[in-house]
């Protein structure tokens, strides 16, 4: 037993040290109207997000507000865990409360770790539970190489992202919550009589910049995500791993000075993200479908196991997309089951070879398997056909099914196999799909 524990400890040390070595400098600048990458360096290299993590915490807070789970004046209880977080923080006291509005402003302007923790505990039951929800949402938005484990961005070697992924999150915030996004342009706020000034100094001096977030830890270096509007041009920039705050800001300003003028002056109202690796793909980051639930308790799944699996996927050396991969494969669906929130995993690898002409209605059966959600019905059918032809026996009794969700620019098409009699049957199909590089999500039938 002692040998097993020693070996396990050594494995954790190796995992942590492996992830930590990914931190380094990177930048990524994209035309947010077209999704075109204007310039990049190490855009898909793993780095630590530091306080850029709070962008996802804020996304989920806005999501909860829009769903009516919390309101701007809802009072959130401050735990001793939250109160004891290292600075930067608001100085919240254990046993007191803070409003959602105060916590949001604290995260945006002060980058307050205690406020972020309070929000994460309120929405996820615990930091680790919320980290799991954050990673699920990251996958849903197309952030295929990001793993979140806490709501604040305080150091954890398992918490990783890329410059490209953070640009995707910025686009999602602007598209999905345009009113709330305006809060990122604030230069300060008054917290219970105390004026607090923001520290995104570049935003205060760069023309057209209206957000969004900075971050720093020893492991990450100095990070920044910036959104710039000049005339009809809209550009998102990310710089990770700066040596100092000033050099990071200067790098960002230099990149923007050079490349903003190359962005399109006409284009979509909704912004576009670039998702992928070497063969990048442009995709509209649509509003997330309403079937993703934020639990008010800690998810009972073993969070560390999920995080470890995600890190193993994210740190795979060979990440070149499969030849022929369809352009825009972002899953838009998570599911709250009686046992908690299932983990949504990257769904951007299946190839398209054949088209299913008639996808029919869901058939009887208590479980379904979703393998993707795509911007077109044909893409969804292509993926289902390819999966069925490659997987064979495991899907013999299942029926392919596509379903449109959302309206207008937010519409996506779910690609599912339906008609499984039990969770075990659906899980067996998932196992077979994964062997052929198809990821999947188990869903209880909704009728």
For each residue, the residues with C-beta under 8 A, 3 or more apart:
1: 4 5
2: 5 6
3: 6 7
4: 1 7 8
5: 1 2 8 9
6: 2 3 9 10
7: 3 4 10 11
8: 4 5 11 12
9: 5 6 12 13
10: 6 7 13 14
11: 7 8 14 15
12: 8 9 15 16
13: 9 10 16 17
14: 10 11 17 18
15: 11 12 18 19 157 158 308 311
16: 12 13 19 20 157 158
17: 13 14 20 21 157
18: 14 15 21 22 315
19: 15 16 22 46 157 158 160 311 315
20: 16 17 23 48 157 219
21: 17 18
22: 18 19 45 46 47 160 315
23: 20 46 47 48 219 220 221 241
24: 42 45 47 221 240 241
25: 41 42 221 239 240 241 242
26: 40 41 42 43 45 47 162 163 238 239 240 241
27: 39 40 41 42 43 163 237 238 239 240 251 252 255
28: 37 39 40 41 43 163 164 166 167 237 238
29: 37 38 39 40 235 236 237 238 255 256 259
30: 35 36 37 38 167 235 236 237 273 274
31: 34 35 36 37 38 233 234 235 262 263 264 267
32: 35 171 174 227 234 235 236 263 271 272 273
33: 233 234 263 264 266 267 268 271 272
34: 31 263 264 267 268 272 282
35: 30 31 32 272 273 274 282 283
36: 30 31 263 264 274 282
37: 28 29 30 31 40 43 274 280
38: 29 30 31 235 259 262 263
39: 27 28 29 255 258 259
40: 26 27 28 29 37 43 163 164
41: 25 26 27 28
42: 24 25 26 27 45 163
43: 26 27 28 37 40 162 163 164
44: 145 162 163 164 277 278 319
45: 22 24 26 42 162 163
46: 19 22 23 145 160 161 162 314 315
47: 22 23 24 26 160 161 162 163 220 223 240 241
48: 20 23 155 157 159 160 161 217 219 220
49: 52 53 146 148 153 159 160 161 166 215 220 223
50: 53 153 215 216 217 219 220 223
51: 54 111 113 152 153 213 214 215 216 223
52: 49 55 153 161 166 213 214 215 223 225
53: 49 50 56 57 116 134 148 150 151 152 153 159 215
54: 51 57 58 107 108 111 116 151 152 153 213 215
55: 52 58 59 166 169 170 173 212 213 225
56: 53 59 60 134 137 138 148 151 169
57: 53 54 60 61 107 116 119 120 130 134 151 152
58: 54 55 61 62 104 107 108 173 180
59: 55 56 62 63 137 169 172 173 176 177
60: 56 57 63 64 123 130 133 134 137 294
61: 57 58 64 65 70 100 103 104 119 123
62: 58 59 65 66 173 176 177 180
63: 59 60 66 67 176 177 288 292 294
64: 60 61 67 69 70 123 294
65: 61 62 68 69 70 71 72 100 180
66: 62 63 177
67: 63 64 290 294
68: 65 71
69: 64 65 123 294 296
70: 61 64 65 74 76 100 122 123
71: 65 68 74 100
72: 65 99 100 101 104
73: 99 100 101
74: 70 71 99 100
75: 97 98 99
76: 70 97 98 99 100 103 118 119 122
77: 95 96 97 118 122
78: 82 83 92 93 94 95 96 97 98 114 118
79: 82 83 94 117 118 121
80: 83 84 94
81: 84 85 117 121 127
82: 78 79 85 92 94 114 115 117 118 121
83: 78 79 80 92 93 94 114
84: 80 81 94
85: 81 82 89 113 114 117 152 154
86: 89 113 154
87: 113
88: 110 111 112 113
89: 85 86 92 106 110 112 113 114 115
90: 98 102 106 110 112 114 115 191 196
91: 114
92: 78 82 83 89 96 98 114 115 118
93: 78 83 96
94: 78 79 80 82 83 84
95: 77 78
96: 77 78 92 93
97: 75 76 77 78
98: 75 76 78 90 92 102 103 106 115 118
99: 72 73 74 75 76 102 103
100: 61 65 70 71 72 73 74 76 103 104 119
101: 72 73 104 105
102: 90 98 99 105 106 115 191 192
103: 61 76 98 99 100 106 107 112 115 116 118 119
104: 58 61 72 100 101 107 108 115 119 180 183
105: 101 102 108 109 110 183 186 189 191
106: 89 90 98 102 103 109 110 112 114 115 191 196
107: 54 57 58 103 104 110 111 112 115 116 119
108: 54 58 104 105 111 183 184 186 198 213
109: 105 106 186 187 188 189 196 197 198
110: 88 89 90 105 106 107 115 191 196 198
111: 51 54 88 107 108 199 213 214 215
112: 88 89 90 103 106 107 115 116
113: 51 85 86 87 88 89 116 117 152 153 154
114: 78 82 83 85 89 90 91 92 106 117 118
115: 82 89 90 92 98 102 103 104 106 107 110 112 118 119
116: 53 54 57 103 107 112 113 119 120 151 152 153
117: 79 81 82 85 113 114 120 121 127 150 151 152
118: 76 77 78 79 82 92 98 103 114 115 121 122
119: 57 61 76 100 103 104 107 115 116 122 123 151
120: 57 116 117 123 124 126 127 130 131 150 151 152
121: 79 81 82 117 118 124 125 126 127 130
122: 70 76 77 118 119
123: 60 61 64 69 70 119 120 130 133 294 296
124: 120 121 127 129 130 131 132 133 151 294 295 298 299
125: 121 129 130 295 296 297 298 299
126: 120 121 129 130 298
127: 81 117 120 121 124 130 131 149 150 151
128: 131 132 149 150 298 303 304
129: 124 125 126 132 133 295 297 298 299 303
130: 57 60 120 121 123 124 125 126 127 133 134 150 151
131: 120 124 127 128 134 135 148 149 150 151 159 303 307
132: 124 128 129 135 136 299 301 303 306 307 341 343
133: 60 123 124 129 130 136 137 294 295 299 341
134: 53 56 57 60 130 131 137 138 148 151
135: 131 132 138 139 146 147 148 149 306 307 310 343
136: 132 133 139 140 292 334 341 343 344
137: 56 59 60 133 134 140 141 288 292 334 344
138: 56 134 135 141 143 146 147 148 165 169
139: 135 136 142 143 144 331 343 344 345 346 347
140: 136 137 288 292 330 331 332 333 334 344
141: 137 138 168 169 172 285 288 330
142: 139 168 273 275 283 285 330 348
143: 138 139 146 161 165 168 169
144: 139 165 275 314 346 348
145: 44 46 160 161 162 164 165 314 319
146: 49 135 138 143 160 161 162 165 314
147: 135 138 158 159 160 161 307 310 311 314
148: 49 53 56 131 134 135 138 151 159
149: 127 128 131 135 156 158 159 307
150: 53 117 120 127 128 130 131 153 154 156 159
151: 53 54 56 57 116 117 119 120 124 127 130 131 134 148
152: 51 53 54 57 85 113 116 117 120
153: 49 50 51 52 53 54 113 116 150 159 215 217
154: 85 86 113 150 217
155: 48 159 217 218 219
156: 149 150 159
157: 15 16 17 19 20 48 219
158: 15 16 19 147 149 307 308 311
159: 48 49 53 131 147 148 149 150 153 155 156
160: 19 22 46 47 48 49 145 146 147 311 314 315
161: 46 47 48 49 52 143 145 146 147 165 166
162: 26 43 44 45 46 47 145 146 165 166
163: 26 27 28 40 42 43 44 45 47 166 167 238 239 240
164: 28 40 43 44 145 167 168 238 274 275 276 280
165: 138 143 144 145 146 161 162 168 169
166: 28 49 52 55 161 162 163 169 170 225 238 240
167: 28 30 163 164 170 171 225 236 237 238 273 274
168: 141 142 143 164 165 171 172 273 274 275 285
169: 55 56 59 138 141 143 165 166 172 173 225
170: 55 166 167 173 174 211 212 225 227 236 238
171: 32 167 168 174 175 236 271 272 273 285
172: 59 141 168 169 175 176 273 285
173: 55 58 59 62 169 170 176 177 180 181 184 212
174: 32 170 171 177 178 181 227 271
175: 171 172 178 270 271 284 285 286 287
176: 59 62 63 172 173 285 287 288
177: 59 62 63 66 173 174 180 181
178: 174 175 181 182
179: 182
180: 58 62 65 104 173 177 183
181: 173 174 177 178 184 211 212
182: 178 179 185 210
183: 104 105 108 180 186
184: 108 173 181 210 211 212 213 227
185: 182 203 210 211
186: 105 108 109 183 189 198
187: 109 197 198 204
188: 109 195 196 197 198
189: 105 109 186 195 196
190: 193 194 195 196
191: 90 102 105 106 110 194 196
192: 102
193: 190
194: 190 191
195: 188 189 190
196: 90 106 109 110 188 189 190 191
197: 109 187 188
198: 108 109 110 186 187 188 203 204
199: 111 214
200: 203 204 211 213 214 224
201: 204 205 245 249
202: 205 206 209 224 226 249 252 253
203: 185 198 200 206 209 210 211 226
204: 187 198 200 201
205: 201 202
206: 202 203 209 226 228 252 253 256
207: 230
208: 228 229 230 260
209: 202 203 206 226 227 228 256
210: 182 184 185 203 227 228 229
211: 170 181 184 185 200 203 225 226 227
212: 55 170 173 181 184 225 226 227
213: 51 52 54 55 108 111 184 200 224 225
214: 51 52 111 199 200 222 223 224 245 248
215: 49 50 51 52 53 54 111 153 220 222 223 224
216: 50 51 220 221 222 223 245
217: 48 50 153 154 155 220
218: 155
219: 20 23 48 50 155 157
220: 23 47 48 49 50 215 216 217 223 240 241
221: 23 24 25 216 240 241 242 243 248
222: 214 215 216 241 242 243 244 245 247 248
223: 47 49 50 51 52 214 215 216 220 238 239 240 241 242 248
224: 200 202 213 214 215 237 238 239 242 248 249 252
225: 52 55 166 167 169 170 211 212 213 236 237 238
226: 202 203 206 209 211 212 236 237 238 252 256
227: 32 170 174 184 209 210 211 212 234 235 236 237
228: 206 208 209 210 233 234 235 236 237 256 260
229: 208 210 233 234
230: 207 208 233 235 260
231: 265
232: 265 266 267
233: 31 33 228 229 230 260 261 263 264 265
234: 31 32 33 227 228 229 263 271
235: 29 30 31 32 38 227 228 230 256 259 260 263
236: 29 30 32 167 170 171 225 226 227 228 271
237: 27 28 29 30 167 224 225 226 227 228 252 255 256
238: 26 27 28 29 163 164 166 167 170 223 224 225 226
239: 25 26 27 163 223 224 242 248 251 252 255
240: 24 25 26 27 47 163 166 220 221 223
241: 23 24 25 26 47 220 221 222 223
242: 25 221 222 223 224 239 245 247 248 249 251
243: 221 222 247 248
244: 222 247 248
245: 201 214 216 222 242 248 249
246: 249 250
247: 222 242 243 244 250 251
248: 214 221 222 223 224 239 242 243 244 245 251 252
249: 201 202 224 242 245 246 252 253
250: 246 247 253 254
251: 27 239 242 247 248 254 255
252: 27 202 206 224 226 237 239 248 249 255 256
253: 202 206 249 250 256 257
254: 250 251 257 258
255: 27 29 39 237 239 251 252 258 259
256: 29 206 209 226 228 235 237 252 253 259 260
257: 253 254 260
258: 39 254 255 261
259: 29 38 39 235 255 256 262 263
260: 208 228 230 233 235 256 257 263
261: 233 258
262: 31 38 259
263: 31 32 33 34 36 38 233 234 235 259 260
264: 31 33 34 36 233 267
265: 231 232 233
266: 33 232
267: 31 33 34 232 264
268: 33 34 271 272 284 409
269: 409
270: 175 284 286 409
271: 32 33 171 174 175 234 236 268 285
272: 32 33 34 35 171 268 282 283 284 285
273: 30 32 35 142 167 168 171 172 282 283 284 285
274: 30 35 36 37 164 167 168 280 281 282 283
275: 142 144 164 168 280 281 282 283 328 330 348
276: 164 279 280 281 321 348
277: 44 280 319 320 321
278: 44 320 321
279: 276 320 321 325
280: 37 164 274 275 276 277
281: 274 275 276 325 327 328
282: 34 35 36 272 273 274 275 327 328
283: 35 142 272 273 274 275 327 328 329 330 375
284: 175 268 270 272 273 328 375 409
285: 141 142 168 171 172 175 176 271 272 273 330
286: 175 270 330 332 375 406 409 410 411 412
287: 175 176 406 410
288: 63 137 140 141 176 292 332
289: 292 332 333 373 405 406 412
290: 67
291: 333 334 335
292: 63 136 137 140 288 289 333 334 335 336
293: 334 335 336 341
294: 60 63 64 67 69 123 124 133
295: 124 125 129 133 298 299 336 340 341
296: 69 123 125
297: 125 129
298: 124 125 126 128 129 295
299: 124 125 129 132 133 295 303 340 341
300: 339 340
301: 132 305 306 339 340 341 343
302: 305 306
303: 128 129 131 132 299 306 307
304: 128 307 308
305: 301 302 308 309
306: 132 135 301 302 303 309 310 343
307: 131 132 135 147 149 158 303 304 310 311
308: 15 158 304 305 311 312
309: 305 306 312 313
310: 135 147 306 307 313 314 343 345
311: 15 19 147 158 160 307 308 314 315
312: 308 309 315 316
313: 309 310 316 345 346
314: 46 144 145 146 147 160 310 311
315: 18 19 22 46 160 311 312
316: 312 313 319
317:
318:
319: 44 145 277 316
320: 277 278 279
321: 276 277 278 279 325 348 349
322: 325 349 350 351 437
323: 351
324: 351 352 353
325: 279 281 321 322 329 348 349 350 351
326: 329 350 351 352 374 379 382 383
327: 281 282 283 379
328: 275 281 282 283 284 374 375 379
329: 283 325 326 347 348 349 350 372 373 374 379 383
330: 140 141 142 275 283 285 286 347 348 373 374 412
331: 139 140 344 347 370 372 373 441
332: 140 286 288 289 373 405 406 412 414
333: 140 289 291 292 344 370 373 405 414 441 443
334: 136 137 140 291 292 293 341 342 344 441
335: 291 292 293 341 342 441 442 443 444
336: 292 293 295 340 341
337: 340 341 342 444
338: 444
339: 300 301
340: 295 299 300 301 336 337
341: 132 133 136 293 295 299 301 334 335 336 337
342: 334 335 337 441 442 443
343: 132 135 136 139 301 306 310 441
344: 136 137 139 140 331 333 334 347 441
345: 139 310 313 439 440 441
346: 139 144 313 349 439
347: 139 329 330 331 344 350 371 372 373 439 440 441
348: 142 144 275 276 321 325 329 330
349: 321 322 325 329 346 437 438 439
350: 322 325 326 329 347 371 372 383 386 387 437 438
351: 322 323 324 325 326 386
352: 324 326 379 382 383 385 386
353: 324 382 385 386 389
354: 382 385 386 389
355: 378 381 382 385
356: 359 381 382 384 385 388 400
357: 381
358:
359: 356 381 384 400 401 402
360: 363 399 400 401
361: 401
362: 365 368 399 401 416 418 419 445
363: 360 399 418 419
364: 419
365: 362 368 418 419 420 421 445
366: 420 421 422 423 444 445
367: 420 421 422 423 425 426 442 443 444 445
368: 362 365 401 416 417 418 419 420 426 442 443 444 445
369: 398 416 417 418 420 426 429 430 433 440 441 442 443
370: 331 333 373 414 415 416 440 441 443
371: 347 350 383 384 387 415 416 417 433 438 439 440 441
372: 329 331 347 350 379 380 383 414 415
373: 289 329 330 331 332 333 347 370 380 405 412 413 414 415
374: 326 328 329 330 379 380 383 412 413 415
375: 283 284 286 328 379 411 412 413
376: 379 380 413
377: 380 381 402 404 413
378: 355 381 382
379: 326 327 328 329 352 372 374 375 376 382 383 413 415
380: 372 373 374 376 377 383 384 402 413 414 415
381: 355 356 357 359 377 378 384 385 400 402 415
382: 326 352 353 354 355 356 378 379 385 386
383: 326 329 350 352 371 372 374 379 380 386 387 415
384: 356 359 371 380 381 387 388 400 401 402 415 416 417
385: 352 353 354 355 356 381 382 388 389 400
386: 350 351 352 353 354 382 383 389 390
387: 350 371 383 384 390 391 395 417 433 436 438
388: 356 384 385 391 392 395 400 417
389: 353 354 385 386 392
390: 386 387 436 438
391: 387 388 394 395 429 432 433 436 438
392: 388 389 395 396
393: 396 432
394: 391 428 429 431 432 433
395: 387 388 391 392 398 417 429 432 433
396: 392 393
397: 419 420
398: 369 395 417 418 419 420 429
399: 360 362 363 417 418 419
400: 356 359 360 381 384 385 388 415 416 417
401: 359 360 361 362 368 384 414 416 417 418
402: 359 377 380 381 384 413 414 415 416
403: 413 414 416
404: 377 411 412 413 414
405: 289 332 333 373 411 412 413 414
406: 286 287 289 332 410 411 412
407: 410 411
408: 411
409: 268 269 270 284 286
410: 286 287 406 407
411: 286 375 404 405 406 407 408
412: 286 289 330 332 373 374 375 404 405 406
413: 373 374 375 376 377 379 380 402 403 404 405
414: 332 333 370 372 373 380 401 402 403 404 405
415: 370 371 372 373 374 379 380 381 383 384 400 402
416: 362 368 369 370 371 384 400 401 402 403 443
417: 368 369 371 384 387 388 395 398 399 400 401 420 429
418: 362 363 365 368 369 398 399 401 445
419: 362 363 364 365 368 397 398 399
420: 365 366 367 368 369 397 398 417 423 425 426 429
421: 365 366 367 425
422: 366 367 425 426
423: 366 367 420 426 427 442 444
424: 427 428
425: 367 420 421 422 428 429
426: 367 368 369 420 422 423 429 430 442
427: 423 424 430 431 442
428: 394 424 425 431 432
429: 369 391 394 395 398 417 420 425 426 432 433 440
430: 369 426 427 433 434 440 442
431: 394 427 428 434 435
432: 391 393 394 395 428 429 435 436
433: 369 371 387 391 394 395 429 430 436 438 439 440
434: 430 431 437 438 439 440
435: 431 432
436: 387 390 391 432 433
437: 322 349 350 434
438: 349 350 371 387 390 391 433 434
439: 345 346 347 349 371 433 434
440: 345 347 369 370 371 429 430 433 434
441: 331 333 334 335 342 343 344 345 347 369 370 371
442: 335 342 367 368 369 423 426 427 430
443: 333 335 342 367 368 369 370 416 446
444: 335 337 338 366 367 368 423
445: 362 365 366 367 368 418
446: 443
447:
